[in-house]
């Protein structure tokens, strides 16, 4: 029995499970956790925040947090981050299985060990954020699609259906999932001169099933919150992604060039070997299955990277679903370098045996690629330890979300909702752990209710004598967070 699966599972546990509970939830992690907690209160169909529908993202990741939290009955730092860790592990095992099936055991093990060695994974894999869950669904969809293509001119209907169902699940996790799939599937089919498969019955049937899944969810949501609310939110999300942040500054042309470089830099050092796969004649060194894998990874990486470089709003994490492909190309480049080095070493040994006075080997002869790989993995593990033990505590130091939340629980009676108007601090509200309600106007506040205000709101209330101060506190950013009680008119 091969020990590779055990080794990979242990590697994933070290990279993704270690540190799940390190430090309080950070930035929008708290937002994801709060909405995940609403699932435990029965809101599984669509996301709910402070009593209102929150449709900027579909419910997939929030439902995953809710499911992970069922055994404990409440959302914690660990259960909020667990879905991302599971998705990262599945992605690694899928990539390892892909390389093992096509290139053999050594390539599969190498891919499994190296794919997660990116600074993006270091931050996002053990995180309550949505990004890694999206990576899991996109990776599953594309690897199943690759498996369907391996059947030749007649792709496997079963693998196509499974692939498109993963696209549907990815869409219900984040709206951008279909874009990653389409920007890979169309180029690889064009390269294979099989674009006609897009209108063949297996692909169309699988697509209809996937569309039906998403449409069924949309129908449930519109039945409860209305079509206008869902459509308006999706339009705003699209505008946020595809419109420049500032109309005055215009389109950020400089970022079109710098964004791919940032993504490439985030995957160093393996991305250096990915460049090796662009060399002329590189594809000719592989058999037919190897060339298909190489083309597949190129079609996964570069069209998507170009697309997200052209989108005006840039963030390196938006390209995270491209990461497995870029790292996979790095693995193929590394394997080629490894083979070239081994062949060179054999030639050097053959020459040295024919030279009588060559008593000493070159100084670098003992540094085999395996030793270098082991050293790199040890360094990466050390980087993980530093991130968990040093970086995480430092970036969350002084935020005091738990202390502020404890003070809120002390002054707001149990069973009474905490009302919000303009306050936005999901970190404090997550650790508060009780129901909160968002209102659009102070006129909607019931008499005697407790409300959390920002300083500008409190100054207005103080001037109009509409509320009494209960406790002056500070949020995670150090800005005033004022707990007040509504006075009778």
VEXRO-905982 format. One record per residue (C-alpha): residue number from 1; chain; x, y, z. Coordinates in steps of 0.1 Angstrom, whole numbers, plus 5000, padded with zeros to 4 digits. Layout:
num / cadena / east / north / up
NUM / A / X / Y / Z
...
//
This chain:
num / cadena / east / north / up
1 / A / 5000 / 5000 / 5000
2 / A / 5013 / 5034 / 4990
3 / A / 5020 / 5058 / 5019
4 / A / 5015 / 5089 / 4996
5 / A / 4978 / 5094 / 5005
6 / A / 4986 / 5093 / 5042
7 / A / 5015 / 5117 / 5037
8 / A / 4993 / 5141 / 5018
9 / A / 4965 / 5140 / 5044
10 / A / 4991 / 5147 / 5071
11 / A / 5006 / 5175 / 5051
12 / A / 4971 / 5191 / 5046
13 / A / 4964 / 5187 / 5083
14 / A / 4996 / 5205 / 5092
15 / A / 4989 / 5233 / 5067
16 / A / 4952 / 5237 / 5071
17 / A / 4940 / 5224 / 5105
18 / A / 4969 / 5238 / 5125
19 / A / 4960 / 5274 / 5134
20 / A / 4922 / 5271 / 5128
21 / A / 4915 / 5285 / 5163
22 / A / 4945 / 5309 / 5164
23 / A / 4934 / 5344 / 5171
24 / A / 4899 / 5359 / 5169
25 / A / 4881 / 5362 / 5136
26 / A / 4897 / 5389 / 5114
27 / A / 4881 / 5415 / 5092
28 / A / 4852 / 5400 / 5071
29 / A / 4857 / 5365 / 5087
30 / A / 4833 / 5378 / 5113
31 / A / 4807 / 5387 / 5087
32 / A / 4808 / 5352 / 5073
33 / A / 4806 / 5337 / 5108
34 / A / 4776 / 5358 / 5118
35 / A / 4757 / 5348 / 5086
36 / A / 4767 / 5312 / 5092
37 / A / 4753 / 5314 / 5127
38 / A / 4719 / 5325 / 5112
39 / A / 4718 / 5291 / 5095
40 / A / 4716 / 5275 / 5129
41 / A / 4686 / 5297 / 5135
42 / A / 4669 / 5283 / 5104
43 / A / 4680 / 5306 / 5076
44 / A / 4695 / 5280 / 5052
45 / A / 4680 / 5291 / 5019
46 / A / 4694 / 5326 / 5017
47 / A / 4719 / 5346 / 5038
48 / A / 4705 / 5368 / 5066
49 / A / 4724 / 5395 / 5084
50 / A / 4709 / 5414 / 5114
51 / A / 4675 / 5402 / 5105
52 / A / 4676 / 5413 / 5068
53 / A / 4684 / 5393 / 5036
54 / A / 4720 / 5397 / 5026
55 / A / 4723 / 5385 / 4990
56 / A / 4757 / 5398 / 4979
57 / A / 4769 / 5362 / 4981
58 / A / 4748 / 5330 / 4977
59 / A / 4743 / 5308 / 5007
60 / A / 4768 / 5280 / 5000
61 / A / 4797 / 5290 / 5022
62 / A / 4774 / 5301 / 5050
63 / A / 4755 / 5268 / 5049
64 / A / 4789 / 5250 / 5051
65 / A / 4797 / 5270 / 5082
66 / A / 4763 / 5261 / 5097
67 / A / 4768 / 5224 / 5089
68 / A / 4803 / 5225 / 5105
69 / A / 4788 / 5241 / 5136
70 / A / 4760 / 5217 / 5141
71 / A / 4779 / 5194 / 5164
72 / A / 4787 / 5222 / 5188
73 / A / 4754 / 5241 / 5184
74 / A / 4772 / 5274 / 5178
75 / A / 4797 / 5290 / 5154
76 / A / 4832 / 5293 / 5168
77 / A / 4865 / 5304 / 5152
78 / A / 4873 / 5267 / 5144
79 / A / 4839 / 5258 / 5129
80 / A / 4838 / 5290 / 5109
81 / A / 4872 / 5283 / 5093
82 / A / 4867 / 5245 / 5090
83 / A / 4849 / 5246 / 5056
84 / A / 4879 / 5264 / 5040
85 / A / 4903 / 5239 / 5054
86 / A / 4882 / 5210 / 5041
87 / A / 4879 / 5227 / 5006
88 / A / 4917 / 5232 / 5005
89 / A / 4924 / 5196 / 5014
90 / A / 4900 / 5184 / 4987
91 / A / 4916 / 5206 / 4962
92 / A / 4951 / 5193 / 4970
93 / A / 4939 / 5157 / 4968
94 / A / 4921 / 5163 / 4935
95 / A / 4953 / 5178 / 4920
96 / A / 4974 / 5150 / 4934
97 / A / 4950 / 5125 / 4919
98 / A / 4950 / 5143 / 4885
99 / A / 4988 / 5142 / 4883
100 / A / 4991 / 5107 / 4896
101 / A / 4966 / 5094 / 4869
102 / A / 4984 / 5112 / 4841
103 / A / 5020 / 5113 / 4850
104 / A / 5025 / 5086 / 4877
105 / A / 5029 / 5083 / 4915
106 / A / 5059 / 5106 / 4919
107 / A / 5042 / 5134 / 4900
108 / A / 5010 / 5130 / 4920
109 / A / 5029 / 5132 / 4953
110 / A / 5049 / 5162 / 4942
111 / A / 5017 / 5180 / 4931
112 / A / 5000 / 5173 / 4964
113 / A / 5029 / 5186 / 4984
114 / A / 5036 / 5217 / 4963
115 / A / 5001 / 5230 / 4952
116 / A / 4993 / 5246 / 4986
117 / A / 5027 / 5262 / 4990
118 / A / 5015 / 5297 / 4980
119 / A / 5013 / 5327 / 5003
120 / A / 4976 / 5330 / 4993
121 / A / 4969 / 5295 / 5007
122 / A / 4989 / 5304 / 5038
123 / A / 4964 / 5331 / 5046
124 / A / 4931 / 5319 / 5030
125 / A / 4931 / 5281 / 5036
126 / A / 4925 / 5283 / 5074
127 / A / 4901 / 5312 / 5070
128 / A / 4863 / 5318 / 5074
129 / A / 4864 / 5337 / 5040
130 / A / 4846 / 5323 / 5010
131 / A / 4876 / 5322 / 4986
132 / A / 4889 / 5287 / 4994
133 / A / 4855 / 5271 / 4993
134 / A / 4852 / 5286 / 4958
135 / A / 4886 / 5271 / 4949
136 / A / 4873 / 5237 / 4960
137 / A / 4843 / 5237 / 4938
138 / A / 4861 / 5252 / 4907
139 / A / 4889 / 5227 / 4911
140 / A / 4865 / 5198 / 4913
141 / A / 4845 / 5210 / 4883
142 / A / 4875 / 5215 / 4861
143 / A / 4892 / 5182 / 4870
144 / A / 4860 / 5163 / 4864
145 / A / 4858 / 5181 / 4830
146 / A / 4894 / 5171 / 4823
147 / A / 4884 / 5135 / 4831
148 / A / 4855 / 5137 / 4807
149 / A / 4879 / 5149 / 4779
150 / A / 4902 / 5120 / 4785
151 / A / 4875 / 5097 / 4769
152 / A / 4884 / 5112 / 4735
153 / A / 4860 / 5125 / 4709
154 / A / 4830 / 5114 / 4730
155 / A / 4833 / 5128 / 4765
156 / A / 4819 / 5108 / 4794
157 / A / 4783 / 5121 / 4801
158 / A / 4787 / 5111 / 4837
159 / A / 4818 / 5132 / 4843
160 / A / 4803 / 5161 / 4824
161 / A / 4772 / 5160 / 4846
162 / A / 4793 / 5158 / 4877
163 / A / 4815 / 5187 / 4865
164 / A / 4785 / 5210 / 4858
165 / A / 4769 / 5201 / 4891
166 / A / 4801 / 5213 / 4908
167 / A / 4798 / 5245 / 4887
168 / A / 4763 / 5249 / 4901
169 / A / 4775 / 5244 / 4936
170 / A / 4803 / 5269 / 4930
171 / A / 4778 / 5294 / 4917
172 / A / 4757 / 5290 / 4949
173 / A / 4789 / 5298 / 4968
174 / A / 4801 / 5328 / 4948
175 / A / 4787 / 5343 / 4916
176 / A / 4821 / 5341 / 4897
177 / A / 4823 / 5303 / 4896
178 / A / 4809 / 5299 / 4860
179 / A / 4834 / 5324 / 4847
180 / A / 4863 / 5303 / 4858
181 / A / 4848 / 5272 / 4843
182 / A / 4839 / 5288 / 4809
183 / A / 4872 / 5306 / 4806
184 / A / 4889 / 5272 / 4809
185 / A / 4865 / 5249 / 4790
186 / A / 4861 / 5270 / 4759
187 / A / 4899 / 5274 / 4753
188 / A / 4907 / 5237 / 4759
189 / A / 4879 / 5226 / 4736
190 / A / 4891 / 5252 / 4710
191 / A / 4927 / 5238 / 4713
192 / A / 4914 / 5202 / 4708
193 / A / 4891 / 5214 / 4679
194 / A / 4861 / 5201 / 4698
195 / A / 4840 / 5232 / 4702
196 / A / 4811 / 5213 / 4688
197 / A / 4809 / 5195 / 4721
198 / A / 4794 / 5226 / 4736
199 / A / 4762 / 5220 / 4716
200 / A / 4762 / 5183 / 4719
201 / A / 4735 / 5166 / 4740
202 / A / 4757 / 5154 / 4769
203 / A / 4771 / 5189 / 4776
204 / A / 4737 / 5207 / 4770
205 / A / 4719 / 5182 / 4793
206 / A / 4745 / 5186 / 4820
207 / A / 4743 / 5224 / 4816
208 / A / 4705 / 5223 / 4819
209 / A / 4706 / 5203 / 4851
210 / A / 4731 / 5228 / 4866
211 / A / 4710 / 5258 / 4855
212 / A / 4680 / 5241 / 4870
213 / A / 4697 / 5238 / 4903
214 / A / 4706 / 5275 / 4904
215 / A / 4673 / 5286 / 4891
216 / A / 4655 / 5264 / 4917
217 / A / 4674 / 5282 / 4944
218 / A / 4666 / 5316 / 4929
219 / A / 4629 / 5307 / 4927
220 / A / 4629 / 5299 / 4964
221 / A / 4646 / 5331 / 4973
222 / A / 4624 / 5353 / 4951
223 / A / 4593 / 5336 / 4967
224 / A / 4605 / 5348 / 5001
225 / A / 4622 / 5381 / 4995
226 / A / 4610 / 5391 / 4960
227 / A / 4627 / 5391 / 4926
228 / A / 4636 / 5428 / 4927
229 / A / 4657 / 5423 / 4958
230 / A / 4677 / 5394 / 4943
231 / A / 4681 / 5410 / 4909
232 / A / 4691 / 5444 / 4923
233 / A / 4718 / 5428 / 4945
234 / A / 4733 / 5408 / 4917
235 / A / 4734 / 5439 / 4895
236 / A / 4752 / 5458 / 4922
237 / A / 4777 / 5430 / 4927
238 / A / 4784 / 5430 / 4889
239 / A / 4788 / 5468 / 4889
240 / A / 4812 / 5465 / 4918
241 / A / 4833 / 5440 / 4899
242 / A / 4832 / 5454 / 4864
243 / A / 4830 / 5492 / 4870
244 / A / 4861 / 5512 / 4880
245 / A / 4862 / 5522 / 4917
246 / A / 4865 / 5558 / 4908
247 / A / 4849 / 5573 / 4877
248 / A / 4872 / 5603 / 4880
249 / A / 4903 / 5582 / 4878
250 / A / 4889 / 5561 / 4850
251 / A / 4900 / 5526 / 4839
252 / A / 4932 / 5514 / 4858
253 / A / 4953 / 5506 / 4828
254 / A / 4985 / 5502 / 4848
255 / A / 4970 / 5475 / 4869
256 / A / 4963 / 5454 / 4838
257 / A / 5001 / 5448 / 4837
258 / A / 5009 / 5447 / 4874
259 / A / 4980 / 5424 / 4884
260 / A / 4993 / 5393 / 4867
261 / A / 5028 / 5400 / 4881
262 / A / 5013 / 5402 / 4916
263 / A / 4995 / 5369 / 4912
264 / A / 5027 / 5353 / 4898
265 / A / 5047 / 5367 / 4927
266 / A / 5022 / 5353 / 4952
267 / A / 5030 / 5318 / 4939
268 / A / 5068 / 5321 / 4941
269 / A / 5090 / 5301 / 4940
270 / A / 5071 / 5274 / 4921
271 / A / 5058 / 5300 / 4896
272 / A / 5093 / 5303 / 4884
273 / A / 5091 / 5267 / 4871
274 / A / 5057 / 5275 / 4856
275 / A / 5075 / 5299 / 4832
276 / A / 5096 / 5269 / 4820
277 / A / 5064 / 5254 / 4806
278 / A / 5062 / 5283 / 4781
279 / A / 5095 / 5274 / 4765
280 / A / 5094 / 5263 / 4729
281 / A / 5094 / 5225 / 4725
282 / A / 5083 / 5219 / 4761
283 / A / 5051 / 5201 / 4752
284 / A / 5070 / 5177 / 4728
285 / A / 5087 / 5161 / 4759
286 / A / 5054 / 5146 / 4771
287 / A / 5032 / 5118 / 4758
288 / A / 4996 / 5125 / 4746
289 / A / 4981 / 5124 / 4781
290 / A / 5009 / 5147 / 4794
291 / A / 5003 / 5172 / 4766
292 / A / 4966 / 5172 / 4773
293 / A / 4973 / 5180 / 4810
294 / A / 4998 / 5207 / 4800
295 / A / 4973 / 5223 / 4776
296 / A / 4945 / 5220 / 4802
297 / A / 4965 / 5238 / 4829
298 / A / 4976 / 5265 / 4804
299 / A / 4939 / 5271 / 4795
300 / A / 4930 / 5271 / 4832
301 / A / 4957 / 5296 / 4842
302 / A / 4962 / 5322 / 4814
303 / A / 4927 / 5330 / 4801
304 / A / 4914 / 5334 / 4836
305 / A / 4944 / 5355 / 4847
306 / A / 4939 / 5377 / 4816
307 / A / 4902 / 5381 / 4823
308 / A / 4907 / 5391 / 4860
309 / A / 4935 / 5415 / 4850
310 / A / 4910 / 5433 / 4826
311 / A / 4884 / 5435 / 4853
312 / A / 4888 / 5470 / 4868
313 / A / 4886 / 5461 / 4905
314 / A / 4917 / 5441 / 4913
315 / A / 4925 / 5420 / 4943
316 / A / 4950 / 5391 / 4942
317 / A / 4926 / 5368 / 4961
318 / A / 4900 / 5371 / 4932
319 / A / 4924 / 5349 / 4912
320 / A / 4927 / 5322 / 4939
321 / A / 4908 / 5296 / 4918
322 / A / 4936 / 5300 / 4892
323 / A / 4962 / 5290 / 4918
324 / A / 4959 / 5252 / 4914
325 / A / 4966 / 5256 / 4876
326 / A / 4995 / 5279 / 4881
327 / A / 5011 / 5257 / 4907
328 / A / 5003 / 5226 / 4886
329 / A / 5023 / 5242 / 4857
330 / A / 5051 / 5248 / 4882
331 / A / 5051 / 5211 / 4891
332 / A / 5054 / 5202 / 4854
333 / A / 5082 / 5226 / 4850
334 / A / 5099 / 5213 / 4881
335 / A / 5095 / 5177 / 4869
336 / A / 5111 / 5186 / 4836
337 / A / 5140 / 5204 / 4854
338 / A / 5144 / 5174 / 4877
339 / A / 5146 / 5150 / 4847
340 / A / 5170 / 5173 / 4828
341 / A / 5192 / 5175 / 4859
342 / A / 5192 / 5137 / 4864
343 / A / 5201 / 5132 / 4828
344 / A / 5229 / 5157 / 4831
345 / A / 5241 / 5140 / 4862
346 / A / 5242 / 5106 / 4845
347 / A / 5263 / 5121 / 4816
348 / A / 5287 / 5136 / 4841
349 / A / 5292 / 5103 / 4859
350 / A / 5298 / 5085 / 4827
351 / A / 5325 / 5110 / 4817
352 / A / 5341 / 5109 / 4852
353 / A / 5344 / 5071 / 4850
354 / A / 5365 / 5074 / 4818
355 / A / 5388 / 5100 / 4833
356 / A / 5414 / 5084 / 4856
357 / A / 5425 / 5114 / 4875
358 / A / 5390 / 5126 / 4883
359 / A / 5390 / 5116 / 4920
360 / A / 5366 / 5142 / 4933
361 / A / 5330 / 5149 / 4924
362 / A / 5318 / 5184 / 4918
363 / A / 5307 / 5203 / 4950
364 / A / 5271 / 5203 / 4940
365 / A / 5268 / 5165 / 4933
366 / A / 5254 / 5157 / 4967
367 / A / 5226 / 5182 / 4965
368 / A / 5199 / 5161 / 4948
369 / A / 5165 / 5175 / 4939
370 / A / 5149 / 5154 / 4966
371 / A / 5171 / 5170 / 4993
372 / A / 5162 / 5205 / 4979
373 / A / 5125 / 5196 / 4979
374 / A / 5127 / 5183 / 5015
375 / A / 5145 / 5215 / 5026
376 / A / 5118 / 5237 / 5009
377 / A / 5090 / 5218 / 5025
378 / A / 5106 / 5221 / 5059
379 / A / 5110 / 5259 / 5053
380 / A / 5074 / 5262 / 5043
381 / A / 5063 / 5243 / 5074
382 / A / 5084 / 5268 / 5094
383 / A / 5067 / 5297 / 5076
384 / A / 5033 / 5282 / 5086
385 / A / 5044 / 5281 / 5122
386 / A / 5056 / 5317 / 5121
387 / A / 5023 / 5328 / 5105
388 / A / 5002 / 5311 / 5131
389 / A / 5023 / 5320 / 5162
390 / A / 5035 / 5355 / 5152
391 / A / 5016 / 5370 / 5123
392 / A / 4981 / 5361 / 5134
393 / A / 4985 / 5374 / 5170
394 / A / 5001 / 5406 / 5159
395 / A / 4974 / 5415 / 5133
396 / A / 4946 / 5410 / 5158
397 / A / 4963 / 5425 / 5188
398 / A / 4945 / 5454 / 5204
399 / A / 4911 / 5449 / 5187
400 / A / 4894 / 5438 / 5219
401 / A / 4863 / 5426 / 5201
402 / A / 4856 / 5399 / 5227
403 / A / 4859 / 5424 / 5256
404 / A / 4836 / 5449 / 5240
405 / A / 4811 / 5421 / 5232
406 / A / 4812 / 5410 / 5268
407 / A / 4803 / 5445 / 5279
408 / A / 4774 / 5446 / 5255
409 / A / 4760 / 5413 / 5269
410 / A / 4763 / 5428 / 5304
411 / A / 4742 / 5458 / 5296
412 / A / 4717 / 5445 / 5271
413 / A / 4691 / 5422 / 5287
414 / A / 4690 / 5386 / 5275
415 / A / 4662 / 5380 / 5251
416 / A / 4662 / 5416 / 5239
417 / A / 4676 / 5423 / 5204
418 / A / 4704 / 5448 / 5200
419 / A / 4694 / 5474 / 5174
420 / A / 4718 / 5489 / 5148
421 / A / 4716 / 5519 / 5125
422 / A / 4749 / 5529 / 5108
423 / A / 4773 / 5508 / 5129
424 / A / 4793 / 5482 / 5110
425 / A / 4815 / 5461 / 5132
426 / A / 4808 / 5424 / 5126
427 / A / 4837 / 5414 / 5148
428 / A / 4822 / 5428 / 5180
429 / A / 4787 / 5416 / 5169
430 / A / 4799 / 5380 / 5163
431 / A / 4814 / 5377 / 5197
432 / A / 4783 / 5394 / 5211
433 / A / 4765 / 5362 / 5201
434 / A / 4729 / 5374 / 5205
435 / A / 4703 / 5385 / 5179
436 / A / 4708 / 5419 / 5164
437 / A / 4685 / 5439 / 5141
438 / A / 4694 / 5465 / 5115
439 / A / 4670 / 5494 / 5110
440 / A / 4671 / 5521 / 5084
441 / A / 4657 / 5549 / 5106
442 / A / 4657 / 5558 / 5143
443 / A / 4619 / 5563 / 5140
444 / A / 4616 / 5525 / 5138
445 / A / 4632 / 5519 / 5172
446 / A / 4608 / 5507 / 5199
447 / A / 4607 / 5526 / 5232
448 / A / 4633 / 5514 / 5257
449 / A / 4653 / 5495 / 5231
450 / A / 4691 / 5493 / 5233
451 / A / 4709 / 5505 / 5202
452 / A / 4746 / 5506 / 5193
453 / A / 4755 / 5539 / 5177
454 / A / 4785 / 5556 / 5160
455 / A / 4797 / 5589 / 5175
456 / A / 4780 / 5611 / 5149
457 / A / 4747 / 5594 / 5156
458 / A / 4751 / 5598 / 5194
459 / A / 4759 / 5635 / 5191
460 / A / 4726 / 5640 / 5172
461 / A / 4707 / 5619 / 5198
462 / A / 4724 / 5639 / 5226
463 / A / 4713 / 5672 / 5211
464 / A / 4678 / 5660 / 5206
465 / A / 4676 / 5642 / 5239
466 / A / 4661 / 5611 / 5223
467 / A / 4683 / 5586 / 5241
468 / A / 4703 / 5581 / 5272
469 / A / 4739 / 5569 / 5274
470 / A / 4744 / 5534 / 5287
471 / A / 4780 / 5527 / 5280
472 / A / 4808 / 5544 / 5259
473 / A / 4830 / 5518 / 5243
474 / A / 4853 / 5514 / 5213
475 / A / 4851 / 5491 / 5183
476 / A / 4879 / 5471 / 5167
477 / A / 4893 / 5502 / 5148
478 / A / 4894 / 5523 / 5180
479 / A / 4864 / 5544 / 5170
480 / A / 4836 / 5551 / 5195
481 / A / 4809 / 5525 / 5199
482 / A / 4781 / 5539 / 5220
483 / A / 4754 / 5518 / 5236
484 / A / 4723 / 5539 / 5242
485 / A / 4687 / 5533 / 5253
486 / A / 4657 / 5549 / 5235
487 / A / 4638 / 5574 / 5257
488 / A / 4601 / 5579 / 5254
489 / A / 4591 / 5609 / 5232
//
